Amino acid sequence: MKLLSLRRASALDILKKQHLSSESHLNGKHTWIIQYLSQVMKSANRDPIVKILGPGYGTVEGEDMSMLRLLEKVKKDDDPETEIKMKISLLLQQLDMQLLNSSLKHISREVRLTPTSVKNEVELLKHFSGKREDTVLESLEYTSDYEFSNGCRAPPWRQVHGEICYLIVKPHDTNPLFITCSTAGVFLNGGREKEKDDIKYERKSDIYKDLVTFLRERSPKFLENMAKQEYTFFEEPVHEKQQHLEIVDTEDSGQSQKFYDCSEKNVFEKMKSPPVKGKPINKKLEPSLKWKDIGLAGSQDAAKKDIKEEKEVRPVSHELKKKASIISSGSVKAQSAAKRKVSEKSEEASESSSESEEDEEQPERHQEGNTDLPSEYWQIQKLVKYLKGGNQTATVIALCSMRDFNLAQETCQLAIRDVGGLEVLINLLDTEDVKCKIGSLKILKEISQNSQIRRTIADLGGLQIMVNILDSPDKDLKCLAAETIANVAKFKRARRTVRQHGGITRLVGLLDCVSMGLANPTPSQAKDIEIARCGALALWSCSKSTKNKEAIRKAGGIPLLAQLLKSPHVSMLTPVVGTLQECASEPSYRLAIKTERGMIENLVKNLSSENQELQMHCASAIFKCAEDEETRDLVRQHGGLQPLATLLSNSENKELLAAVTGAIWKCAISRENVTKFREFKVIETLVGLLTDQPEEVLVNVVGALGECCQEPINRAIIRKCAGIPPLVNLLTGTNQALLVNVTKAVGSCAAEPENMMIIDRLDGVRLLWSLLKNPHPDVQASAAWAICPCIENAKDAGEMVRSFVGGLELIVNLLKSEHKEVLASVCAAITNIAKDEENLAVITDHGVVPLLSRLANTNNDKLRRHLAEAISRCCMWGSNRIAFGETKAVAPLVHYLKSHDTAVHRATAQALYQLSEDPNNCITMHENGVVKLLLGMVGSTDEILQEAAAGCIANIRRLALATEKAKYG
């Protein structure tokens, strides 16, 4: 202690002697002084806490001598109290260790997020996001594209709070979520401010450990779709299960190859780890079939094959040698599959489909052990071995025996695939033996109902061989090949393969059947009819691709389909009409169906068939073709409206109901058809379908009612049938197509004052106004159009509009939209809103004048008309006339008078008349030649146009006279 005192004194003496004159010099010296003092203190007190609190709190390693001292004290003193103290001390020390260990476990679980982990999770979720219904999210975006050097995207003043980035996530079933990712976890923030586009950083939810956990809690659809994905996000594979290494066709699944690379890496890492004790693996770990198919396991297979050939030496016939050479070529075909995929990727970008993938890749199911497999599995595998090693006779017998099994059962299908039977069956198609080909095709036709099997067939090049078989003279082979193609071509890549190898032209050629009209065909003629049916089946599957539709048309398929449409056989009509309704999405097909003699008539006739599938396809074809007025008239002339009305009563079959209501919707665009539907009591039936129906039916039902509502008598019918409340209730939905049709129907009903009272009582106008916030422009436009009749027919429209908080500002801001239909509808709504002087004053304060003026330079006549009407109404407040002149809106309006639309002339003349009340506007009009254009309209039969044109000319003339009088006295 004396030494410590001496050192402290010496240090103080040094400080006194080192008194510095300047403050800057002092700052330069203070660092080494502090370092010196600290060294002195440490050398004297290695553990100052022991000095202060006692030896029980020693922190320097090897210095804790408290227990030894206590033990020595107990030995010296036999006092029982000292022994009790020692026991208590030991218990307390044990408790301290337990608490410390517990705290360490708790802290170790709290893994803090890093910018890299957040970025990886976001990129992973992006790969599984998109507009499709089976994706986990609709979209996921950063709020900022700039990334700092540390990987964060949050601004620096937020990074100090641990925040990494901000995300905008759009699930399928909820509104967009504004999310903050920080080192502490993921939570919901306050979103964006409307005016400044700034983020509200305050936390609005609990903190979750990662983004996936957060979305699982917030979106049931996310949780549901994530469970359907082929790969799990974070779950590790169990070691005791057999590992299957698979490569997925990114071309069909639409998922990124990058994620597969990660997945494959993880699988290989898990393969290296030892199996769990007590559960030995019976099966060998080997690549799954998909890896074999693309040649990745070629060397392994070759080695196994050499060993097998050495063990099994037997005499081989000439036929068997030939067959063995064909089978051995399978690996070459498999290796070429990967090359084909690479070459086809460039075309994938331009390939489109009329509907989503019909069958998604299903996760492969493998049995855990041999005990769970039925006996058929092993029997089929034995037959496949005979196929591989037997002669021609044994091959035929094995094929026949295989057909005795229930090949529709998945176990039997996968048994053939698992043992390599698909390669053998496909290679048998290259032999010259017709019996082997027929037997192989019959099996392939049955098992290709399985989505995994048909993808494997496509990978092995089976489609190309089947397309070539279509040229065979054997009719049975043609039928079987076409039917198998129909089963396999259920996904995009297979359809493209058929087209690229000339399959569409060959299939169209199968439709040319001269025996179709015969009453009693011979067996040969009946086989020709069967070939045509199988060709139609294959074309039906292929017609889901846009390019295939064009290929069918160029190959002359439409006249042949029209000829087959006259067939009396339902089995023939179903694929023919199915192909036509798929192709009817293309304008060229709709034109051909309309002009080709008898096609509409036969479609209408088959609506009365007893087969519901055929009825559905006929109604669907009419639904797509009835966009054209001439087609709608043909449907009516051939008596198609009555069977459509009758089919509405079949509400059990939802697919048929959707097709029928769609056909009624499109046919109702013609007023003559609406009159017929009213006679058939269709409107009352449609009102009854407004509840408890799927969305695809509701879209069509409401669309049909919207068209029928164009006539006053039908609006009254809907009111009497209590149809307005369910229509208003549908305004709260989320389906875009349904909202567009509902708003149109409600707007049409609002044209009747009695209906408007019901809509107002049900708060329908407020619901319509809220749809102006919908992100889809079509919904915004339809809602704005519906608001117009509501304002016109409401009792106290001005007060009703003002009661909507922020409603006027919302509709004025929609004038900033880039969509012409939205702008036209909003201008029409503003025209009606501006009829109330108080509302006109409010929208003027919100800047309606410059926004309307900005739209003046447009060539769209629909927008011109409603814009001119809105300007005309807005001129009636304050100095708006002068403001329109100052914002350069007058000169473009003059050019509207050159339009060929008389409605544009009338609205423009009214707007110019109001603007001509300002002298400067009169000068601008005169300079742009308005007088000559208006003089021709003074003699119009339209009194409103006539009066407005004359009034504008009079204002200009009065200004000219006043100018001359002022000039010449």
Secondary structure as the mmCIF struct_conf table of DSSP 4:
data_model
#
loop_
_struct_conf.conf_type_id
_struct_conf.id
_struct_conf.beg_label_comp_id
_struct_conf.beg_label_asym_id
_struct_conf.beg_label_seq_id
_struct_conf.end_label_comp_id
_struct_conf.end_label_asym_id
_struct_conf.end_label_seq_id
HELX_RH_AL_P HELX_RH_AL_P1 LYS A 2 LYS A 17
TURN_TY1_P TURN_TY1_P1 GLN A 18 GLN A 18
BEND BEND1 SER A 21 SER A 22
HELX_RH_AL_P HELX_RH_AL_P2 GLU A 23 ALA A 44
BEND BEND2 ARG A 46 ARG A 46
HELX_RH_AL_P HELX_RH_AL_P3 PRO A 48 LEU A 53
HELX_RH_3T_P HELX_RH_3T_P1 PRO A 55 TYR A 57
BEND BEND3 VAL A 60 VAL A 60
TURN_TY1_P TURN_TY1_P2 GLU A 61 GLY A 62
HELX_RH_AL_P HELX_RH_AL_P4 SER A 66 LYS A 76
HELX_RH_AL_P HELX_RH_AL_P5 PRO A 80 ARG A 109
HELX_LH_PP_P HELX_LH_PP_P1 VAL A 111 LEU A 113
HELX_RH_AL_P HELX_RH_AL_P6 PRO A 115 HIS A 127
TURN_TY1_P TURN_TY1_P3 PHE A 128 PHE A 128
STRN STRN1 SER A 129 SER A 129
BEND BEND4 GLY A 130 ARG A 132
TURN_TY1_P TURN_TY1_P4 GLU A 133 ASP A 134
BEND BEND5 THR A 135 VAL A 136
STRN STRN2 LEU A 137 LEU A 137
BEND BEND6 GLU A 138 GLU A 138
STRN STRN3 SER A 139 TYR A 142
BEND BEND7 THR A 143 THR A 143
TURN_TY1_P TURN_TY1_P5 SER A 149 ASN A 150
BEND BEND8 GLY A 151 GLY A 151
BEND BEND9 ALA A 154 ALA A 154
HELX_RH_AL_P HELX_RH_AL_P7 PRO A 156 GLN A 159
TURN_TY1_P TURN_TY1_P6 VAL A 160 GLY A 162
STRN STRN4 GLU A 163 LYS A 170
BEND BEND10 HIS A 172 THR A 174
STRN STRN5 LEU A 177 SER A 182
TURN_TY1_P TURN_TY1_P7 THR A 183 ALA A 184
STRN STRN6 GLY A 185 LEU A 188
STRN STRN7 ARG A 192 ARG A 192
TURN_TY1_P TURN_TY1_P8 LYS A 194 LYS A 196
STRN STRN8 ILE A 199 ILE A 199
BEND BEND11 GLU A 202 GLU A 202
BEND BEND12 SER A 205 SER A 205
STRN STRN9 TYR A 208 TYR A 208
BEND BEND13 LYS A 209 ASP A 210
HELX_RH_AL_P HELX_RH_AL_P8 LEU A 211 ARG A 218
HELX_RH_AL_P HELX_RH_AL_P9 PRO A 220 LYS A 228
BEND BEND14 GLN A 229 TYR A 231
BEND BEND15 PHE A 233 PHE A 234
HELX_LH_PP_P HELX_LH_PP_P2 GLU A 235 VAL A 238
TURN_TY1_P TURN_TY1_P9 HIS A 239 GLU A 240
BEND BEND16 LYS A 241 LYS A 241
HELX_LH_PP_P HELX_LH_PP_P3 GLN A 242 GLN A 243
HELX_RH_AL_P HELX_RH_AL_P10 THR A 250 SER A 253
HELX_RH_AL_P HELX_RH_AL_P11 GLN A 257 LYS A 272
BEND BEND17 SER A 273 SER A 273
HELX_LH_PP_P HELX_LH_PP_P4 PRO A 274 VAL A 276
TURN_TY1_P TURN_TY1_P10 LYS A 277 GLY A 278
BEND BEND18 LYS A 283 LYS A 283
HELX_RH_AL_P HELX_RH_AL_P12 LEU A 289 ASP A 293
TURN_TY1_P TURN_TY1_P11 ILE A 294 ALA A 297
HELX_RH_AL_P HELX_RH_AL_P13 GLY A 298 LYS A 311
HELX_RH_AL_P HELX_RH_AL_P14 HIS A 318 SER A 328
TURN_TY1_P TURN_TY1_P12 SER A 329 SER A 329
HELX_RH_AL_P HELX_RH_AL_P15 GLY A 330 GLU A 348
TURN_TY1_P TURN_TY1_P13 ALA A 349 SER A 350
STRN STRN10 SER A 353 SER A 353
BEND BEND19 SER A 354 SER A 356
BEND BEND20 GLU A 358 ASP A 359
HELX_LH_PP_P HELX_LH_PP_P5 GLU A 360 GLU A 364
BEND BEND21 GLU A 368 GLY A 369
HELX_RH_3T_P HELX_RH_3T_P2 ASN A 370 ASP A 372
BEND BEND22 LEU A 373 LEU A 373
HELX_RH_AL_P HELX_RH_AL_P16 SER A 375 GLY A 389
HELX_RH_AL_P HELX_RH_AL_P17 GLN A 392 ARG A 403
TURN_TY1_P TURN_TY1_P14 ASP A 404 ASP A 404
BEND BEND23 PHE A 405 PHE A 405
TURN_TY1_P TURN_TY1_P15 LEU A 407 ALA A 408
BEND BEND24 GLN A 409 GLN A 409
HELX_RH_AL_P HELX_RH_AL_P18 GLU A 410 ASP A 418
TURN_TY1_P TURN_TY1_P16 VAL A 419 GLY A 420
HELX_RH_AL_P HELX_RH_AL_P19 GLY A 421 LEU A 428
TURN_TY1_P TURN_TY1_P17 LEU A 429 ASP A 430
BEND BEND25 THR A 431 GLU A 432
HELX_RH_AL_P HELX_RH_AL_P20 VAL A 434 ILE A 447
TURN_TY1_P TURN_TY1_P18 SER A 448 GLN A 449
BEND BEND26 ASN A 450 ASN A 450
HELX_RH_AL_P HELX_RH_AL_P21 SER A 451 ASP A 459
TURN_TY1_P TURN_TY1_P19 LEU A 460 GLY A 461
HELX_RH_AL_P HELX_RH_AL_P22 GLY A 462 ILE A 469
TURN_TY1_P TURN_TY1_P20 LEU A 470 ASP A 471
BEND BEND27 PRO A 473 PRO A 473
HELX_RH_AL_P HELX_RH_AL_P23 LYS A 475 VAL A 488
TURN_TY1_P TURN_TY1_P21 ALA A 489 LYS A 490
BEND BEND28 PHE A 491 PHE A 491
HELX_RH_AL_P HELX_RH_AL_P24 LYS A 492 GLN A 500
TURN_TY1_P TURN_TY1_P22 HIS A 501 GLY A 502
HELX_RH_AL_P HELX_RH_AL_P25 GLY A 503 LEU A 510
TURN_TY1_P TURN_TY1_P23 LEU A 511 LEU A 511
TURN_TY1_P TURN_TY1_P24 VAL A 514 GLY A 517
BEND BEND29 ALA A 519 ASN A 520
HELX_RH_AL_P HELX_RH_AL_P26 PRO A 523 CYS A 542
TURN_TY1_P TURN_TY1_P25 SER A 543 LYS A 544
STRN STRN11 SER A 545 SER A 545
HELX_RH_AL_P HELX_RH_AL_P27 THR A 546 LYS A 554
TURN_TY1_P TURN_TY1_P26 ALA A 555 GLY A 556
HELX_RH_AL_P HELX_RH_AL_P28 GLY A 557 LEU A 564
TURN_TY1_P TURN_TY1_P27 LEU A 565 LYS A 566
BEND BEND30 PRO A 568 PRO A 568
HELX_RH_AL_P HELX_RH_AL_P29 VAL A 570 CYS A 583
TURN_TY1_P TURN_TY1_P28 ALA A 584 SER A 585
BEND BEND31 GLU A 586 GLU A 586
HELX_RH_AL_P HELX_RH_AL_P30 PRO A 587 THR A 595
BEND BEND32 GLU A 596 GLU A 596
TURN_TY1_P TURN_TY1_P29 ARG A 597 GLY A 598
HELX_RH_AL_P HELX_RH_AL_P31 MET A 599 LYS A 605
HELX_RH_3T_P HELX_RH_3T_P3 ASN A 606 SER A 608
BEND BEND33 GLU A 610 GLU A 610
HELX_RH_AL_P HELX_RH_AL_P32 GLN A 612 CYS A 625
TURN_TY1_P TURN_TY1_P30 ALA A 626 GLU A 627
BEND BEND34 ASP A 628 ASP A 628
HELX_RH_AL_P HELX_RH_AL_P33 GLU A 629 GLN A 637
TURN_TY1_P TURN_TY1_P31 HIS A 638 GLY A 639
HELX_RH_AL_P HELX_RH_AL_P34 LEU A 641 LEU A 647
TURN_TY1_P TURN_TY1_P32 LEU A 648 SER A 649
BEND BEND35 GLU A 652 GLU A 652
HELX_RH_AL_P HELX_RH_AL_P35 LYS A 654 CYS A 667
TURN_TY1_P TURN_TY1_P33 ALA A 668 ILE A 669
BEND BEND36 SER A 670 SER A 670
HELX_RH_AL_P HELX_RH_AL_P36 ARG A 671 GLU A 679
TURN_TY1_P TURN_TY1_P34 PHE A 680 LYS A 681
HELX_RH_AL_P HELX_RH_AL_P37 VAL A 682 GLY A 688
TURN_TY1_P TURN_TY1_P35 LEU A 689 LEU A 689
BEND BEND37 LEU A 690 ASP A 692
HELX_RH_AL_P HELX_RH_AL_P38 GLU A 695 CYS A 708
TURN_TY1_P TURN_TY1_P36 CYS A 709 GLN A 710
BEND BEND38 GLU A 711 GLU A 711
HELX_RH_AL_P HELX_RH_AL_P39 PRO A 712 LYS A 720
TURN_TY1_P TURN_TY1_P37 CYS A 721 ALA A 722
HELX_RH_AL_P HELX_RH_AL_P40 ILE A 724 ASN A 729
HELX_RH_3T_P HELX_RH_3T_P4 LEU A 730 THR A 732
HELX_RH_AL_P HELX_RH_AL_P41 GLN A 736 CYS A 749
TURN_TY1_P TURN_TY1_P38 ALA A 750 ALA A 751
BEND BEND39 GLU A 752 GLU A 752
HELX_RH_AL_P HELX_RH_AL_P42 PRO A 753 ARG A 761
TURN_TY1_P TURN_TY1_P39 LEU A 762 ASP A 763
HELX_RH_AL_P HELX_RH_AL_P43 GLY A 764 SER A 770
HELX_RH_3T_P HELX_RH_3T_P5 LEU A 771 LYS A 773
BEND BEND40 PRO A 775 PRO A 775
HELX_RH_AL_P HELX_RH_AL_P44 PRO A 777 ASN A 793
TURN_TY1_P TURN_TY1_P40 LYS A 795 ASP A 796
HELX_RH_AL_P HELX_RH_AL_P45 ALA A 797 ARG A 802
TURN_TY1_P TURN_TY1_P41 SER A 803 SER A 803
BEND BEND41 PHE A 804 PHE A 804
TURN_TY1_P TURN_TY1_P42 VAL A 805 GLY A 806
HELX_RH_AL_P HELX_RH_AL_P46 GLY A 807 ASN A 813
HELX_RH_3T_P HELX_RH_3T_P6 LEU A 814 LYS A 816
BEND BEND42 GLU A 818 GLU A 818
HELX_RH_AL_P HELX_RH_AL_P47 LYS A 820 ILE A 833
TURN_TY1_P TURN_TY1_P43 ALA A 834 LYS A 835
BEND BEND43 ASP A 836 ASP A 836
HELX_RH_AL_P HELX_RH_AL_P48 GLU A 837 ASP A 845
TURN_TY1_P TURN_TY1_P44 HIS A 846 GLY A 847
HELX_RH_AL_P HELX_RH_AL_P49 VAL A 848 ARG A 854
TURN_TY1_P TURN_TY1_P45 LEU A 855 LEU A 855
BEND BEND44 ASN A 857 ASN A 857
HELX_RH_AL_P HELX_RH_AL_P50 ASP A 861 CYS A 874
TURN_TY1_P TURN_TY1_P46 CYS A 875 MET A 876
BEND BEND45 TRP A 877 TRP A 877
TURN_TY1_P TURN_TY1_P47 GLY A 878 SER A 879
HELX_RH_AL_P HELX_RH_AL_P51 ASN A 880 GLU A 886
TURN_TY1_P TURN_TY1_P48 THR A 887 LYS A 888
HELX_RH_AL_P HELX_RH_AL_P52 VAL A 890 TYR A 896
TURN_TY1_P TURN_TY1_P49 LEU A 897 LYS A 898
BEND BEND46 SER A 899 HIS A 900
HELX_RH_AL_P HELX_RH_AL_P53 THR A 902 LEU A 915
TURN_TY1_P TURN_TY1_P50 SER A 916 GLU A 917
BEND BEND47 ASP A 918 ASP A 918
HELX_RH_AL_P HELX_RH_AL_P54 PRO A 919 GLU A 927
TURN_TY1_P TURN_TY1_P51 ASN A 928 GLY A 929
HELX_RH_AL_P HELX_RH_AL_P55 VAL A 930 LEU A 935
TURN_TY1_P TURN_TY1_P52 GLY A 936 GLY A 939
BEND BEND48 THR A 941 THR A 941
HELX_RH_AL_P HELX_RH_AL_P56 GLU A 943 TYR A 968
#
